[in-house]
Amino acid sequence: MIKSAFSKQTLRMVSTTHFGSKTVPVDQKAKLVGHVFSSVASKYDLMNDIMSLGIHRLWKDHFINKLDPGMRPGANEPLNFLDVAGGSGDIAFGILDYAKTKFGDTQSTMDVVDINPDMLKEGERRALDQGRYFEDPRVRFMVQDGEQLEAIESNSKDVYTVSFGIRNFTNIQRGLETAHRVLKPGGIFYCLEFSKIENPLMDMAYQQWAKALPVFGSIIANDYDSYQYLVESIERFPDQETFKSMIQDAGFQAAGYESLSSGICAIHWGIKA
Ligand SMILES: C[S@@+](CC[C@H](N)C(=O)[O-])C[C@H]1O[C@@H](n2cnc3c(N)ncnc32)[C@H](O)[C@@H]1O
């Protein structure tokens, strides 16, 4: 259960941020978000299927296909991928599978980082269950805060992906600046995230669905509060143009986006010059 442990008076004295619709001290948000994902980690697919009516699988496939990742035949060096907030492994494993299938790339490396050890364990468990990428020397799972990425060297990565993760950061702009720091010149920042629905009818339908989501979360996963947080975090995330500007402010060039399913989510990208 997520309960606010802070009185209004305490909140006035410290720097605050939002946690869903609640206002909380900045230094507490990561812990509260951690609680949400620890709570949903073991039912992660169920959560995504409930939240997106199963469409998240198609969005993720499109995300990877559009990126077209992998070391091209004849290239001198393997690529260094970094998947941030990647606990489930969905994107990291999908990228490595794609690179192998399309380009025969079995050399590129992948760091999967997440702030939450329970989500990372879920990713590792899946790697073990699926018989791929578990204890693979090319793949590292690391607990890291995406805002800092202390263990990731500057100018070291070719591709930075983040899927349905960045809206949970306490300071999204700092996360974007860190993405810029760790990428090599010419590297790509590539993000899949919920966004602003562009079609008014679809938006009305979504608003109704969003009201029902915590109730479904409560019935199916016995977890009303986590689902309530997830809905509110989606509502607070910047729209497509605003997020594009934030990517540019972090120093990226050629920033752009593609809205998916009328803007329920969007792919954003930028290149480090
Ligand atoms: C909805 S899950 C997405 C997981 C995966 N990327 C996917 O698309 O299936 C959100 C993830 O963001 C992680 N997360 C939240 N805040 C983070 C932060 N500051 N740094 C790194 N990961 C974070 C959570 O622990 C959780 O695993």
The ligand as an ORCA input file, in Angstrom:
! r2SCAN-3c Opt
* xyz 0 1
  C       6.897      0.034    -16.357
  S       8.495     -0.609    -15.966
  C       9.224     -0.754    -17.563
  C      10.147     -1.936    -17.688
  C      10.670     -2.232    -19.103
  N      11.483     -1.153    -19.598
  C       9.550     -2.534    -20.050
  O       9.293     -1.733    -20.966
  O       8.922     -3.575    -19.908
  C       9.260      0.819    -15.309
  C      10.644      0.540    -14.766
  O      11.294      1.778    -14.458
  C      12.145      1.541    -13.357
  N      12.578      2.834    -12.815
  C      11.822      3.748    -12.198
  N      12.568      4.813    -11.838
  C      13.838      4.561    -12.267
  C      15.059      5.277    -12.200
  N      15.142      6.476    -11.635
  N      16.159      4.703    -12.732
  C      16.104      3.482    -13.313
  N      14.969      2.755    -13.405
  C      13.844      3.282    -12.883
  C      11.266      0.692    -12.456
  O      11.989      0.056    -11.440
  C      10.654     -0.263    -13.458
  O      11.424     -1.418    -13.635
*
